[in-house]
Amino acid sequence: MNENQIKYPLKRELDGIYYRVEREGKFFNLCFTDLTVGEQREFLERLNTEGLIRMCHLLAEALRTVGEQFDIFRADK
């Protein structure tokens, strides 16, 4: 990979919050957690307050589901 190439996150489809992005001339519907930081920022800037609140609830539910599936707890607690 040369220094001008973007390293895209691994596509895991964990959160179910999809956003349409263009990458290298092709369009993809990707989960929020599978977006680059720049793509995430672009998505978040389009949301109003209610949209941001809903998104936080959806991300919390996705995190809770992953934690329950793998029985994960914070190590420092």
PyMOL Python script that loads the backbone (N, CA, C, O; Angstrom):
from pymol import cmd

cmd.read_pdbstr("""\
ATOM      1  N   MET A   1       0.849  -1.175   0.000  1.00  0.00           N
ATOM      2  CA  MET A   1       0.000   0.000   0.000  1.00  0.00           C
ATOM      3  C   MET A   1       0.892   1.234   0.000  1.00  0.00           C
ATOM      4  O   MET A   1       1.769   1.372   0.852  1.00  0.00           O
ATOM      5  N   ASN A   2       0.665   2.136  -0.961  1.00  0.00           N
ATOM      6  CA  ASN A   2       1.475   3.351  -0.965  1.00  0.00           C
ATOM      7  C   ASN A   2       0.879   4.380  -0.004  1.00  0.00           C
ATOM      8  O   ASN A   2      -0.236   4.201   0.487  1.00  0.00           O
ATOM      9  N   GLU A   3       1.614   5.446   0.261  1.00  0.00           N
ATOM     10  CA  GLU A   3       1.229   6.401   1.296  1.00  0.00           C
ATOM     11  C   GLU A   3      -0.030   7.186   0.966  1.00  0.00           C
ATOM     12  O   GLU A   3      -0.620   7.784   1.866  1.00  0.00           O
ATOM     13  N   ASN A   4      -0.469   7.208  -0.299  1.00  0.00           N
ATOM     14  CA  ASN A   4      -1.666   7.938  -0.689  1.00  0.00           C
ATOM     15  C   ASN A   4      -2.934   7.094  -0.594  1.00  0.00           C
ATOM     16  O   ASN A   4      -4.036   7.627  -0.719  1.00  0.00           O
ATOM     17  N   GLN A   5      -2.799   5.794  -0.375  1.00  0.00           N
ATOM     18  CA  GLN A   5      -3.963   4.933  -0.283  1.00  0.00           C
ATOM     19  C   GLN A   5      -4.588   5.039   1.111  1.00  0.00           C
ATOM     20  O   GLN A   5      -3.892   5.129   2.122  1.00  0.00           O
ATOM     21  N   ILE A   6      -5.911   5.025   1.128  1.00  0.00           N
ATOM     22  CA  ILE A   6      -6.644   5.060   2.393  1.00  0.00           C
ATOM     23  C   ILE A   6      -6.777   3.635   2.905  1.00  0.00           C
ATOM     24  O   ILE A   6      -7.082   2.716   2.145  1.00  0.00           O
ATOM     25  N   LYS A   7      -6.546   3.462   4.197  1.00  0.00           N
ATOM     26  CA  LYS A   7      -6.746   2.153   4.812  1.00  0.00           C
ATOM     27  C   LYS A   7      -8.170   2.124   5.361  1.00  0.00           C
ATOM     28  O   LYS A   7      -8.492   2.821   6.323  1.00  0.00           O
ATOM     29  N   TYR A   8      -9.007   1.316   4.739  1.00  0.00           N
ATOM     30  CA  TYR A   8     -10.401   1.211   5.154  1.00  0.00           C
ATOM     31  C   TYR A   8     -10.551   0.186   6.267  1.00  0.00           C
ATOM     32  O   TYR A   8      -9.880  -0.846   6.265  1.00  0.00           O
ATOM     33  N   PRO A   9     -11.443   0.477   7.227  1.00  0.00           N
ATOM     34  CA  PRO A   9     -11.696  -0.490   8.288  1.00  0.00           C
ATOM     35  C   PRO A   9     -12.254  -1.794   7.713  1.00  0.00           C
ATOM     36  O   PRO A   9     -12.861  -1.798   6.642  1.00  0.00           O
ATOM     37  N   LEU A  10     -12.048  -2.876   8.419  1.00  0.00           N
ATOM     38  CA  LEU A  10     -12.595  -4.165   8.032  1.00  0.00           C
ATOM     39  C   LEU A  10     -14.118  -4.088   8.089  1.00  0.00           C
ATOM     40  O   LEU A  10     -14.683  -3.564   9.049  1.00  0.00           O
ATOM     41  N   LYS A  11     -14.771  -4.608   7.068  1.00  0.00           N
ATOM     42  CA  LYS A  11     -16.236  -4.588   7.009  1.00  0.00           C
ATOM     43  C   LYS A  11     -16.787  -5.663   7.935  1.00  0.00           C
ATOM     44  O   LYS A  11     -16.679  -6.856   7.652  1.00  0.00           O
ATOM     45  N   ARG A  12     -17.391  -5.222   9.065  1.00  0.00           N
ATOM     46  CA  ARG A  12     -17.929  -6.149  10.065  1.00  0.00           C
ATOM     47  C   ARG A  12     -19.449  -6.067  10.196  1.00  0.00           C
ATOM     48  O   ARG A  12     -20.080  -7.013  10.669  1.00  0.00           O
ATOM     49  N   GLU A  13     -20.037  -4.954   9.784  1.00  0.00           N
ATOM     50  CA  GLU A  13     -21.489  -4.745   9.848  1.00  0.00           C
ATOM     51  C   GLU A  13     -22.060  -4.985  11.245  1.00  0.00           C
ATOM     52  O   GLU A  13     -23.009  -5.750  11.411  1.00  0.00           O
ATOM     53  N   LEU A  14     -21.480  -4.333  12.238  1.00  0.00           N
ATOM     54  CA  LEU A  14     -21.878  -4.544  13.629  1.00  0.00           C
ATOM     55  C   LEU A  14     -23.058  -3.696  14.083  1.00  0.00           C
ATOM     56  O   LEU A  14     -23.846  -4.144  14.916  1.00  0.00           O
ATOM     57  N   ASP A  15     -23.199  -2.485  13.559  1.00  0.00           N
ATOM     58  CA  ASP A  15     -24.165  -1.572  14.159  1.00  0.00           C
ATOM     59  C   ASP A  15     -25.482  -1.419  13.411  1.00  0.00           C
ATOM     60  O   ASP A  15     -26.463  -0.988  14.018  1.00  0.00           O
ATOM     61  N   GLY A  16     -25.553  -1.741  12.155  1.00  0.00           N
ATOM     62  CA  GLY A  16     -26.800  -1.627  11.399  1.00  0.00           C
ATOM     63  C   GLY A  16     -27.190  -0.205  11.039  1.00  0.00           C
ATOM     64  O   GLY A  16     -28.317   0.033  10.605  1.00  0.00           O
ATOM     65  N   ILE A  17     -26.277   0.748  11.213  1.00  0.00           N
ATOM     66  CA  ILE A  17     -26.525   2.141  10.848  1.00  0.00           C
ATOM     67  C   ILE A  17     -25.796   2.380   9.532  1.00  0.00           C
ATOM     68  O   ILE A  17     -24.589   2.619   9.519  1.00  0.00           O
ATOM     69  N   TYR A  18     -26.527   2.317   8.436  1.00  0.00           N
ATOM     70  CA  TYR A  18     -25.896   2.355   7.112  1.00  0.00           C
ATOM     71  C   TYR A  18     -25.833   3.762   6.538  1.00  0.00           C
ATOM     72  O   TYR A  18     -26.715   4.592   6.760  1.00  0.00           O
ATOM     73  N   TYR A  19     -24.767   3.999   5.796  1.00  0.00           N
ATOM     74  CA  TYR A  19     -24.527   5.274   5.124  1.00  0.00           C
ATOM     75  C   TYR A  19     -23.927   4.973   3.760  1.00  0.00           C
ATOM     76  O   TYR A  19     -23.062   4.106   3.637  1.00  0.00           O
ATOM     77  N   ARG A  20     -24.377   5.681   2.741  1.00  0.00           N
ATOM     78  CA  ARG A  20     -23.889   5.466   1.380  1.00  0.00           C
ATOM     79  C   ARG A  20     -22.643   6.324   1.159  1.00  0.00           C
ATOM     80  O   ARG A  20     -22.683   7.544   1.323  1.00  0.00           O
ATOM     81  N   VAL A  21     -21.539   5.679   0.787  1.00  0.00           N
ATOM     82  CA  VAL A  21     -20.282   6.386   0.540  1.00  0.00           C
ATOM     83  C   VAL A  21     -19.733   5.997  -0.821  1.00  0.00           C
ATOM     84  O   VAL A  21     -20.026   4.930  -1.360  1.00  0.00           O
ATOM     85  N   GLU A  22     -18.928   6.901  -1.353  1.00  0.00           N
ATOM     86  CA  GLU A  22     -18.232   6.622  -2.606  1.00  0.00           C
ATOM     87  C   GLU A  22     -16.767   6.364  -2.283  1.00  0.00           C
ATOM     88  O   GLU A  22     -16.102   7.161  -1.620  1.00  0.00           O
ATOM     89  N   ARG A  23     -16.287   5.226  -2.771  1.00  0.00           N
ATOM     90  CA  ARG A  23     -14.881   4.871  -2.607  1.00  0.00           C
ATOM     91  C   ARG A  23     -14.335   4.439  -3.955  1.00  0.00           C
ATOM     92  O   ARG A  23     -14.828   3.497  -4.575  1.00  0.00           O
ATOM     93  N   GLU A  24     -13.315   5.145  -4.389  1.00  0.00           N
ATOM     94  CA  GLU A  24     -12.633   4.833  -5.638  1.00  0.00           C
ATOM     95  C   GLU A  24     -13.616   4.715  -6.806  1.00  0.00           C
ATOM     96  O   GLU A  24     -13.509   3.813  -7.638  1.00  0.00           O
ATOM     97  N   GLY A  25     -14.584   5.653  -6.849  1.00  0.00           N
ATOM     98  CA  GLY A  25     -15.536   5.717  -7.947  1.00  0.00           C
ATOM     99  C   GLY A  25     -16.714   4.761  -7.851  1.00  0.00           C
ATOM    100  O   GLY A  25     -17.551   4.732  -8.753  1.00  0.00           O
ATOM    101  N   LYS A  26     -16.798   3.981  -6.786  1.00  0.00           N
ATOM    102  CA  LYS A  26     -17.906   3.041  -6.604  1.00  0.00           C
ATOM    103  C   LYS A  26     -18.654   3.406  -5.328  1.00  0.00           C
ATOM    104  O   LYS A  26     -18.070   3.923  -4.375  1.00  0.00           O
ATOM    105  N   PHE A  27     -19.956   3.129  -5.325  1.00  0.00           N
ATOM    106  CA  PHE A  27     -20.784   3.440  -4.163  1.00  0.00           C
ATOM    107  C   PHE A  27     -21.042   2.187  -3.341  1.00  0.00           C
ATOM    108  O   PHE A  27     -21.244   1.096  -3.874  1.00  0.00           O
ATOM    109  N   PHE A  28     -21.030   2.380  -2.005  1.00  0.00           N
ATOM    110  CA  PHE A  28     -21.246   1.291  -1.061  1.00  0.00           C
ATOM    111  C   PHE A  28     -22.159   1.769   0.055  1.00  0.00           C
ATOM    112  O   PHE A  28     -22.084   2.929   0.461  1.00  0.00           O
ATOM    113  N   ASN A  29     -23.015   0.896   0.551  1.00  0.00           N
ATOM    114  CA  ASN A  29     -23.801   1.150   1.756  1.00  0.00           C
ATOM    115  C   ASN A  29     -23.079   0.426   2.881  1.00  0.00           C
ATOM    116  O   ASN A  29     -23.044  -0.804   2.920  1.00  0.00           O
ATOM    117  N   LEU A  30     -22.496   1.206   3.804  1.00  0.00           N
ATOM    118  CA  LEU A  30     -21.670   0.632   4.858  1.00  0.00           C
ATOM    119  C   LEU A  30     -22.162   1.055   6.233  1.00  0.00           C
ATOM    120  O   LEU A  30     -22.732   2.133   6.405  1.00  0.00           O
ATOM    121  N   CYS A  31     -21.931   0.183   7.207  1.00  0.00           N
ATOM    122  CA  CYS A  31     -22.259   0.502   8.599  1.00  0.00           C
ATOM    123  C   CYS A  31     -21.360   1.630   9.100  1.00  0.00           C
ATOM    124  O   CYS A  31     -20.226   1.790   8.647  1.00  0.00           O
ATOM    125  N   PHE A  32     -21.889   2.401  10.038  1.00  0.00           N
ATOM    126  CA  PHE A  32     -21.148   3.508  10.617  1.00  0.00           C
ATOM    127  C   PHE A  32     -19.783   3.067  11.129  1.00  0.00           C
ATOM    128  O   PHE A  32     -18.786   3.753  10.903  1.00  0.00           O
ATOM    129  N   THR A  33     -19.728   1.929  11.817  1.00  0.00           N
ATOM    130  CA  THR A  33     -18.460   1.463  12.385  1.00  0.00           C
ATOM    131  C   THR A  33     -17.496   0.932  11.338  1.00  0.00           C
ATOM    132  O   THR A  33     -16.338   0.659  11.655  1.00  0.00           O
ATOM    133  N   ASP A  34     -17.945   0.779  10.098  1.00  0.00           N
ATOM    134  CA  ASP A  34     -17.074   0.337   9.010  1.00  0.00           C
ATOM    135  C   ASP A  34     -16.575   1.502   8.161  1.00  0.00           C
ATOM    136  O   ASP A  34     -15.880   1.293   7.167  1.00  0.00           O
ATOM    137  N   LEU A  35     -16.925   2.716   8.543  1.00  0.00           N
ATOM    138  CA  LEU A  35     -16.507   3.919   7.823  1.00  0.00           C
ATOM    139  C   LEU A  35     -15.171   4.430   8.351  1.00  0.00           C
ATOM    140  O   LEU A  35     -14.794   4.148   9.489  1.00  0.00           O
ATOM    141  N   THR A  36     -14.468   5.176   7.524  1.00  0.00           N
ATOM    142  CA  THR A  36     -13.277   5.871   8.006  1.00  0.00           C
ATOM    143  C   THR A  36     -13.724   7.017   8.910  1.00  0.00           C
ATOM    144  O   THR A  36     -14.906   7.362   8.926  1.00  0.00           O
ATOM    145  N   VAL A  37     -12.811   7.601   9.652  1.00  0.00           N
ATOM    146  CA  VAL A  37     -13.140   8.727  10.528  1.00  0.00           C
ATOM    147  C   VAL A  37     -13.722   9.881   9.708  1.00  0.00           C
ATOM    148  O   VAL A  37     -14.674  10.528  10.145  1.00  0.00           O
ATOM    149  N   GLY A  38     -13.167  10.140   8.544  1.00  0.00           N
ATOM    150  CA  GLY A  38     -13.680  11.213   7.685  1.00  0.00           C
ATOM    151  C   GLY A  38     -15.095  10.938   7.209  1.00  0.00           C
ATOM    152  O   GLY A  38     -15.926  11.846   7.184  1.00  0.00           O
ATOM    153  N   GLU A  39     -15.380   9.706   6.834  1.00  0.00           N
ATOM    154  CA  GLU A  39     -16.725   9.325   6.410  1.00  0.00           C
ATOM    155  C   GLU A  39     -17.702   9.414   7.579  1.00  0.00           C
ATOM    156  O   GLU A  39     -18.846   9.834   7.406  1.00  0.00           O
ATOM    157  N   GLN A  40     -17.253   9.020   8.762  1.00  0.00           N
ATOM    158  CA  GLN A  40     -18.104   9.121   9.955  1.00  0.00           C
ATOM    159  C   GLN A  40     -18.438  10.585  10.234  1.00  0.00           C
ATOM    160  O   GLN A  40     -19.587  10.920  10.523  1.00  0.00           O
ATOM    161  N   ARG A  41     -17.443  11.444  10.147  1.00  0.00           N
ATOM    162  CA  ARG A  41     -17.661  12.877  10.400  1.00  0.00           C
ATOM    163  C   ARG A  41     -18.671  13.441   9.402  1.00  0.00           C
ATOM    164  O   ARG A  41     -19.567  14.194   9.784  1.00  0.00           O
ATOM    165  N   GLU A  42     -18.530  13.083   8.135  1.00  0.00           N
ATOM    166  CA  GLU A  42     -19.455  13.549   7.098  1.00  0.00           C
ATOM    167  C   GLU A  42     -20.886  13.121   7.428  1.00  0.00           C
ATOM    168  O   GLU A  42     -21.820  13.913   7.300  1.00  0.00           O
ATOM    169  N   PHE A  43     -21.053  11.879   7.850  1.00  0.00           N
ATOM    170  CA  PHE A  43     -22.361  11.356   8.222  1.00  0.00           C
ATOM    171  C   PHE A  43     -22.931  12.103   9.423  1.00  0.00           C
ATOM    172  O   PHE A  43     -24.085  12.533   9.400  1.00  0.00           O
ATOM    173  N   LEU A  44     -22.122  12.257  10.477  1.00  0.00           N
ATOM    174  CA  LEU A  44     -22.582  12.906  11.700  1.00  0.00           C
ATOM    175  C   LEU A  44     -22.973  14.369  11.476  1.00  0.00           C
ATOM    176  O   LEU A  44     -23.901  14.867  12.113  1.00  0.00           O
ATOM    177  N   GLU A  45     -22.275  15.051  10.582  1.00  0.00           N
ATOM    178  CA  GLU A  45     -22.571  16.456  10.308  1.00  0.00           C
ATOM    179  C   GLU A  45     -23.935  16.638   9.653  1.00  0.00           C
ATOM    180  O   GLU A  45     -24.478  17.743   9.659  1.00  0.00           O
ATOM    181  N   ARG A  46     -24.495  15.572   9.087  1.00  0.00           N
ATOM    182  CA  ARG A  46     -25.806  15.637   8.439  1.00  0.00           C
ATOM    183  C   ARG A  46     -26.951  15.429   9.426  1.00  0.00           C
ATOM    184  O   ARG A  46     -28.104  15.691   9.086  1.00  0.00           O
ATOM    185  N   LEU A  47     -26.662  14.968  10.630  1.00  0.00           N
ATOM    186  CA  LEU A  47     -27.711  14.640  11.592  1.00  0.00           C
ATOM    187  C   LEU A  47     -28.084  15.843  12.455  1.00  0.00           C
ATOM    188  O   LEU A  47     -27.239  16.661  12.818  1.00  0.00           O
ATOM    189  N   ASN A  48     -29.362  15.922  12.767  1.00  0.00           N
ATOM    190  CA  ASN A  48     -29.817  16.931  13.725  1.00  0.00           C
ATOM    191  C   ASN A  48     -29.727  16.328  15.127  1.00  0.00           C
ATOM    192  O   ASN A  48     -29.255  15.203  15.288  1.00  0.00           O
ATOM    193  N   THR A  49     -30.172  17.062  16.131  1.00  0.00           N
ATOM    194  CA  THR A  49     -30.073  16.588  17.514  1.00  0.00           C
ATOM    195  C   THR A  49     -30.787  15.260  17.707  1.00  0.00           C
ATOM    196  O   THR A  49     -30.229  14.344  18.311  1.00  0.00           O
ATOM    197  N   GLU A  50     -31.998  15.140  17.210  1.00  0.00           N
ATOM    198  CA  GLU A  50     -32.755  13.889  17.356  1.00  0.00           C
ATOM    199  C   GLU A  50     -32.043  12.725  16.659  1.00  0.00           C
ATOM    200  O   GLU A  50     -32.031  11.603  17.167  1.00  0.00           O
ATOM    201  N   GLY A  51     -31.461  12.998  15.509  1.00  0.00           N
ATOM    202  CA  GLY A  51     -30.716  11.960  14.789  1.00  0.00           C
ATOM    203  C   GLY A  51     -29.504  11.498  15.579  1.00  0.00           C
ATOM    204  O   GLY A  51     -29.211  10.303  15.625  1.00  0.00           O
ATOM    205  N   LEU A  52     -28.797  12.434  16.200  1.00  0.00           N
ATOM    206  CA  LEU A  52     -27.627  12.087  17.012  1.00  0.00           C
ATOM    207  C   LEU A  52     -28.026  11.268  18.243  1.00  0.00           C
ATOM    208  O   LEU A  52     -27.337  10.318  18.617  1.00  0.00           O
ATOM    209  N   ILE A  53     -29.146  11.648  18.869  1.00  0.00           N
ATOM    210  CA  ILE A  53     -29.623  10.894  20.034  1.00  0.00           C
ATOM    211  C   ILE A  53     -29.984   9.478  19.620  1.00  0.00           C
ATOM    212  O   ILE A  53     -29.607   8.520  20.295  1.00  0.00           O
ATOM    213  N   ARG A  54     -30.713   9.334  18.516  1.00  0.00           N
ATOM    214  CA  ARG A  54     -31.090   7.997  18.034  1.00  0.00           C
ATOM    215  C   ARG A  54     -29.852   7.173  17.718  1.00  0.00           C
ATOM    216  O   ARG A  54     -29.788   5.986  18.039  1.00  0.00           O
ATOM    217  N   MET A  55     -28.880   7.802  17.093  1.00  0.00           N
ATOM    218  CA  MET A  55     -27.655   7.086  16.744  1.00  0.00           C
ATOM    219  C   MET A  55     -26.932   6.600  17.996  1.00  0.00           C
ATOM    220  O   MET A  55     -26.439   5.472  18.024  1.00  0.00           O
ATOM    221  N   CYS A  56     -26.862   7.424  19.017  1.00  0.00           N
ATOM    222  CA  CYS A  56     -26.226   7.009  20.276  1.00  0.00           C
ATOM    223  C   CYS A  56     -26.944   5.802  20.872  1.00  0.00           C
ATOM    224  O   CYS A  56     -26.298   4.877  21.364  1.00  0.00           O
ATOM    225  N   HIS A  57     -28.263   5.805  20.831  1.00  0.00           N
ATOM    226  CA  HIS A  57     -29.026   4.661  21.339  1.00  0.00           C
ATOM    227  C   HIS A  57     -28.738   3.396  20.527  1.00  0.00           C
ATOM    228  O   HIS A  57     -28.573   2.317  21.097  1.00  0.00           O
ATOM    229  N   LEU A  58     -28.678   3.526  19.210  1.00  0.00           N
ATOM    230  CA  LEU A  58     -28.402   2.370  18.351  1.00  0.00           C
ATOM    231  C   LEU A  58     -26.988   1.826  18.580  1.00  0.00           C
ATOM    232  O   LEU A  58     -26.783   0.612  18.606  1.00  0.00           O
ATOM    233  N   LEU A  59     -26.022   2.723  18.744  1.00  0.00           N
ATOM    234  CA  LEU A  59     -24.648   2.281  19.003  1.00  0.00           C
ATOM    235  C   LEU A  59     -24.533   1.619  20.371  1.00  0.00           C
ATOM    236  O   LEU A  59     -23.804   0.639  20.527  1.00  0.00           O
ATOM    237  N   ALA A  60     -25.249   2.146  21.362  1.00  0.00           N
ATOM    238  CA  ALA A  60     -25.242   1.534  22.689  1.00  0.00           C
ATOM    239  C   ALA A  60     -25.822   0.126  22.626  1.00  0.00           C
ATOM    240  O   ALA A  60     -25.293  -0.792  23.252  1.00  0.00           O
ATOM    241  N   GLU A  61     -26.891  -0.046  21.884  1.00  0.00           N
ATOM    242  CA  GLU A  61     -27.506  -1.365  21.740  1.00  0.00           C
ATOM    243  C   GLU A  61     -26.554  -2.332  21.028  1.00  0.00           C
ATOM    244  O   GLU A  61     -26.446  -3.495  21.417  1.00  0.00           O
ATOM    245  N   ALA A  62     -25.864  -1.854  19.987  1.00  0.00           N
ATOM    246  CA  ALA A  62     -24.903  -2.710  19.268  1.00  0.00           C
ATOM    247  C   ALA A  62     -23.762  -3.129  20.189  1.00  0.00           C
ATOM    248  O   ALA A  62     -23.343  -4.286  20.172  1.00  0.00           O
ATOM    249  N   LEU A  63     -23.258  -2.193  20.991  1.00  0.00           N
ATOM    250  CA  LEU A  63     -22.184  -2.502  21.938  1.00  0.00           C
ATOM    251  C   LEU A  63     -22.644  -3.501  22.993  1.00  0.00           C
ATOM    252  O   LEU A  63     -21.923  -4.436  23.340  1.00  0.00           O
ATOM    253  N   ARG A  64     -23.848  -3.286  23.492  1.00  0.00           N
ATOM    254  CA  ARG A  64     -24.414  -4.195  24.490  1.00  0.00           C
ATOM    255  C   ARG A  64     -24.535  -5.613  23.914  1.00  0.00           C
ATOM    256  O   ARG A  64     -24.209  -6.591  24.586  1.00  0.00           O
ATOM    257  N   THR A  65     -24.999  -5.713  22.686  1.00  0.00           N
ATOM    258  CA  THR A  65     -25.163  -7.017  22.022  1.00  0.00           C
ATOM    259  C   THR A  65     -23.823  -7.727  21.873  1.00  0.00           C
ATOM    260  O   THR A  65     -23.720  -8.921  22.154  1.00  0.00           O
ATOM    261  N   VAL A  66     -22.798  -7.006  21.433  1.00  0.00           N
ATOM    262  CA  VAL A  66     -21.461  -7.599  21.290  1.00  0.00           C
ATOM    263  C   VAL A  66     -20.942  -8.044  22.650  1.00  0.00           C
ATOM    264  O   VAL A  66     -20.397  -9.140  22.778  1.00  0.00           O
ATOM    265  N   GLY A  67     -21.105  -7.206  23.664  1.00  0.00           N
ATOM    266  CA  GLY A  67     -20.664  -7.545  25.015  1.00  0.00           C
ATOM    267  C   GLY A  67     -21.345  -8.790  25.549  1.00  0.00           C
ATOM    268  O   GLY A  67     -20.710  -9.642  26.171  1.00  0.00           O
ATOM    269  N   GLU A  68     -22.652  -8.889  25.298  1.00  0.00           N
ATOM    270  CA  GLU A  68     -23.397 -10.062  25.756  1.00  0.00           C
ATOM    271  C   GLU A  68     -22.992 -11.327  25.010  1.00  0.00           C
ATOM    272  O   GLU A  68     -22.878 -12.398  25.605  1.00  0.00           O
ATOM    273  N   GLN A  69     -22.776 -11.198  23.706  1.00  0.00           N
ATOM    274  CA  GLN A  69     -22.392 -12.372  22.903  1.00  0.00           C
ATOM    275  C   GLN A  69     -21.061 -12.953  23.349  1.00  0.00           C
ATOM    276  O   GLN A  69     -20.870 -14.169  23.339  1.00  0.00           O
ATOM    277  N   PHE A  70     -20.148 -12.084  23.739  1.00  0.00           N
ATOM    278  CA  PHE A  70     -18.805 -12.548  24.115  1.00  0.00           C
ATOM    279  C   PHE A  70     -18.544 -12.438  25.610  1.00  0.00           C
ATOM    280  O   PHE A  70     -17.412 -12.624  26.057  1.00  0.00           O
ATOM    281  N   ASP A  71     -19.567 -12.139  26.376  1.00  0.00           N
ATOM    282  CA  ASP A  71     -19.458 -12.036  27.822  1.00  0.00           C
ATOM    283  C   ASP A  71     -18.290 -11.120  28.229  1.00  0.00           C
ATOM    284  O   ASP A  71     -17.439 -11.495  29.035  1.00  0.00           O
ATOM    285  N   ILE A  72     -18.275  -9.925  27.654  1.00  0.00           N
ATOM    286  CA  ILE A  72     -17.184  -8.968  27.853  1.00  0.00           C
ATOM    287  C   ILE A  72     -17.518  -7.991  28.981  1.00  0.00           C
ATOM    288  O   ILE A  72     -18.625  -7.459  29.057  1.00  0.00           O
ATOM    289  N   PHE A  73     -16.549  -7.773  29.839  1.00  0.00           N
ATOM    290  CA  PHE A  73     -16.632  -6.765  30.894  1.00  0.00           C
ATOM    291  C   PHE A  73     -15.350  -5.956  30.863  1.00  0.00           C
ATOM    292  O   PHE A  73     -14.301  -6.471  30.476  1.00  0.00           O
ATOM    293  N   ARG A  74     -15.422  -4.695  31.267  1.00  0.00           N
ATOM    294  CA  ARG A  74     -14.200  -3.877  31.332  1.00  0.00           C
ATOM    295  C   ARG A  74     -13.253  -4.480  32.345  1.00  0.00           C
ATOM    296  O   ARG A  74     -13.671  -4.852  33.442  1.00  0.00           O
ATOM    297  N   ALA A  75     -12.005  -4.581  31.999  1.00  0.00           N
ATOM    298  CA  ALA A  75     -10.987  -5.222  32.847  1.00  0.00           C
ATOM    299  C   ALA A  75     -10.693  -4.409  34.107  1.00  0.00           C
ATOM    300  O   ALA A  75     -10.325  -4.974  35.137  1.00  0.00           O
ATOM    301  N   ASP A  76     -10.852  -3.094  34.033  1.00  0.00           N
ATOM    302  CA  ASP A  76     -10.483  -2.244  35.172  1.00  0.00           C
ATOM    303  C   ASP A  76     -11.600  -2.100  36.188  1.00  0.00           C
ATOM    304  O   ASP A  76     -11.444  -1.338  37.142  1.00  0.00           O
ATOM    305  N   LYS A  77     -12.681  -2.770  36.038  1.00  0.00           N
ATOM    306  CA  LYS A  77     -13.822  -2.670  36.985  1.00  0.00           C
ATOM    307  C   LYS A  77     -13.915  -3.893  37.852  1.00  0.00           C
ATOM    308  O   LYS A  77     -14.805  -3.984  38.699  1.00  0.00           O
TER     309      LYS A  77
END
""", "prot")
cmd.dss("prot")
cmd.show_as("cartoon", "prot")
cmd.util.cbc("prot")
cmd.orient("prot")
